[in-house]
Amino acid sequence: MLLIDILRLVLETVASLLTFSFLLRALMQWVRIHPNNPLSPFVFAMTDWLVKPLRKGVPGYGGVDWASVLGAFLISFLLQIVLVLIQVAMAGAGPGVVNLITFTIPYAIFWLLRNFAYLLMGIVLVQVVLSWVNPFSPISAIVGELARPFLDPLRKVLPMIGNVDLSPLVFFLILQIVMMVLQSLMMA
């Protein structure tokens, strides 16, 4: 059982890193971050192997790189299939192929949305820390641009209190509520 837990941890870690990369690529293109920034070479190196072939059949639309979003979904779907197959191998019998696919699609979507929420939390957290520690670092501008579409609507509503921006705190609260709703929907 310990080996299965270790295998699950490794698979989820690798899949999370890939999913974060695909989602970050889509977010960077949606926000229109210039591709010559310090973060792009890593993101492109992590995702080009799947995004480039997907772009031939999945064009971007509405400013969203749908090939990157589809790549993130495919990684999460593949992870869920593998995890179910591991569980089935341990139990002995399992669902048919159709049941396996229909069973894993909602979990893959939930896992993808959860990772997107974690990515956004990480971006906002890094932006907050950099604004205090080193607001003039090269990555600070990029992270600020990535966080802006999510924080600016809150900044319009929330006043500054003693030169402190409370929008990241409210954003974290909203994301936690969304995560709780998604979790309860998955349990139902």
C-alpha positions as CSV (number, residue, x, y, z in Angstrom):
1,M,0.0,0.0,0.0
2,L,2.9,2.3,0.7
3,L,4.3,1.8,-2.8
4,I,0.9,2.7,-4.3
5,D,0.8,5.9,-2.2
6,I,4.3,6.8,-3.3
7,L,3.3,6.2,-7.0
8,R,0.2,8.3,-6.6
9,L,2.2,11.1,-5.0
10,V,4.7,11.1,-7.9
11,L,2.0,10.9,-10.6
12,E,0.0,13.7,-9.0
13,T,3.1,15.9,-8.6
14,V,4.2,15.5,-12.2
15,A,0.7,16.0,-13.5
16,S,0.3,19.1,-11.3
17,L,3.5,20.6,-12.6
18,L,2.4,20.0,-16.2
19,T,-1.1,21.3,-15.6
20,F,0.2,24.4,-13.9
21,S,2.5,25.0,-16.9
22,F,-0.3,24.6,-19.4
23,L,-2.7,26.8,-17.4
24,L,0.0,29.4,-16.9
25,R,0.7,29.5,-20.6
26,A,-3.0,30.0,-21.3
27,L,-3.1,32.7,-18.6
28,M,0.0,34.5,-19.9
29,Q,-1.5,34.6,-23.4
30,W,-4.9,35.8,-22.2
31,V,-3.2,38.6,-20.2
32,R,-0.9,39.2,-23.2
33,I,2.4,38.9,-21.4
34,H,5.2,39.4,-23.9
35,P,6.8,36.1,-24.8
36,N,10.3,37.4,-24.2
37,N,9.9,37.6,-20.4
38,P,12.0,35.5,-18.0
39,L,9.2,33.0,-17.3
40,S,8.2,32.1,-20.9
41,P,11.2,29.8,-21.8
42,F,10.3,27.5,-18.9
43,V,6.6,27.5,-19.6
44,F,7.1,27.0,-23.4
45,A,9.7,24.2,-22.8
46,M,7.2,22.4,-20.5
47,T,4.2,22.7,-22.9
48,D,5.3,23.0,-26.5
49,W,5.4,19.2,-26.9
50,L,1.6,19.1,-26.6
51,V,0.4,22.6,-27.4
52,K,2.0,22.8,-30.9
53,P,0.2,19.7,-32.2
54,L,-3.1,20.7,-30.5
55,R,-3.0,24.1,-32.1
56,K,-3.4,22.5,-35.5
57,G,-6.9,21.5,-34.6
58,V,-7.8,23.8,-31.7
59,P,-7.5,27.5,-32.5
60,G,-7.4,30.2,-30.0
61,Y,-10.6,32.1,-29.6
62,G,-11.6,35.2,-27.6
63,G,-8.0,35.8,-26.5
64,V,-7.8,32.3,-24.9
65,D,-5.3,29.8,-26.0
66,W,-7.7,26.8,-26.1
67,A,-4.9,24.4,-27.1
68,S,-3.2,25.1,-23.7
69,V,-6.4,24.7,-21.8
70,L,-7.1,21.4,-23.7
71,G,-3.6,20.3,-22.9
72,A,-4.2,20.9,-19.2
73,F,-7.5,19.0,-19.3
74,L,-5.9,16.1,-21.2
75,I,-3.2,15.8,-18.5
76,S,-5.7,15.9,-15.7
77,F,-7.9,13.4,-17.5
78,L,-5.0,11.0,-18.1
79,L,-4.0,11.3,-14.5
80,Q,-7.5,10.4,-13.3
81,I,-7.6,7.4,-15.7
82,V,-4.3,6.1,-14.4
83,L,-5.3,6.6,-10.8
84,V,-8.6,4.7,-11.4
85,L,-6.7,1.9,-13.2
86,I,-4.3,1.6,-10.3
87,Q,-7.2,1.4,-7.9
88,V,-8.9,-1.2,-10.0
89,A,-5.7,-3.2,-10.3
90,M,-5.5,-3.3,-6.5
91,A,-9.2,-4.2,-6.1
92,G,-9.2,-6.8,-8.9
93,A,-12.3,-5.8,-10.9
94,G,-13.3,-2.5,-12.4
95,P,-15.6,-0.6,-14.6
96,G,-15.8,-1.0,-18.4
97,V,-14.1,1.5,-20.7
98,V,-17.2,3.6,-21.2
99,N,-17.9,3.8,-17.5
100,L,-14.2,4.5,-16.8
101,I,-14.3,7.5,-19.2
102,T,-17.6,8.9,-18.0
103,F,-16.6,8.4,-14.4
104,T,-13.3,10.2,-14.7
105,I,-14.4,13.3,-16.7
106,P,-16.0,15.1,-13.8
107,Y,-13.0,14.3,-11.5
108,A,-10.6,15.5,-14.2
109,I,-12.6,18.8,-14.6
110,F,-12.6,19.2,-10.8
111,W,-8.9,18.5,-10.5
112,L,-8.2,21.0,-13.3
113,L,-10.4,23.7,-11.7
114,R,-8.7,23.1,-8.3
115,N,-5.3,23.4,-9.9
116,F,-6.3,26.6,-11.6
117,A,-7.4,28.0,-8.3
118,Y,-4.1,26.9,-6.7
119,L,-2.2,28.6,-9.5
120,L,-4.1,31.8,-9.0
121,M,-3.5,31.7,-5.3
122,G,0.2,31.2,-5.9
123,I,0.4,34.0,-8.4
124,V,-1.4,36.4,-6.0
125,L,0.7,35.3,-3.1
126,V,4.0,35.8,-5.0
127,Q,2.7,39.2,-6.2
128,V,1.9,40.3,-2.6
129,V,5.3,39.1,-1.3
130,L,7.2,40.7,-4.1
131,S,5.4,44.0,-3.7
132,W,6.7,44.1,-0.1
133,V,10.2,42.5,-0.6
134,N,11.3,43.5,-4.1
135,P,8.8,45.4,-6.2
136,F,11.3,46.2,-8.9
137,S,12.4,42.6,-9.7
138,P,11.9,41.5,-13.3
139,I,9.4,38.8,-12.3
140,S,7.4,41.3,-10.2
141,A,6.0,43.0,-13.2
142,I,5.0,39.7,-14.9
143,V,3.3,38.4,-11.7
144,G,1.6,41.7,-11.2
145,E,0.2,41.6,-14.8
146,L,-1.0,38.0,-14.2
147,A,-2.8,38.9,-11.0
148,R,-4.3,42.2,-12.3
149,P,-7.4,40.8,-14.0
150,F,-8.4,39.1,-10.8
151,L,-7.5,41.8,-8.3
152,D,-8.5,45.0,-10.2
153,P,-12.3,44.3,-9.9
154,L,-11.9,43.9,-6.2
155,R,-9.7,47.0,-5.9
156,K,-12.5,49.0,-7.5
157,V,-14.9,48.0,-4.7
158,L,-12.5,47.7,-1.7
159,P,-10.9,50.9,-0.3
160,M,-7.3,51.0,0.7
161,I,-6.9,50.8,4.5
162,G,-3.8,52.6,5.7
163,N,-2.1,52.1,2.3
164,V,-2.8,48.3,2.6
165,D,-4.5,46.6,-0.4
166,L,-7.0,44.1,1.0
167,S,-8.0,42.8,-2.4
168,P,-5.6,39.7,-2.3
169,L,-7.2,38.7,1.1
170,V,-10.7,39.0,-0.3
171,F,-9.6,37.1,-3.5
172,F,-8.2,34.2,-1.4
173,L,-11.5,34.1,0.5
174,I,-13.5,34.0,-2.7
175,L,-11.3,31.3,-4.1
176,Q,-11.7,29.2,-0.9
177,I,-15.5,29.6,-1.1
178,V,-15.4,28.4,-4.8
179,M,-13.2,25.5,-3.8
180,M,-15.6,24.5,-1.0
181,V,-18.6,24.7,-3.4
182,L,-16.7,22.6,-6.0
183,Q,-15.7,20.0,-3.3
184,S,-19.3,19.7,-2.1
185,L,-20.5,19.3,-5.7
186,M,-18.0,16.5,-6.2
187,M,-19.1,14.7,-3.0
188,A,-22.8,14.8,-4.1
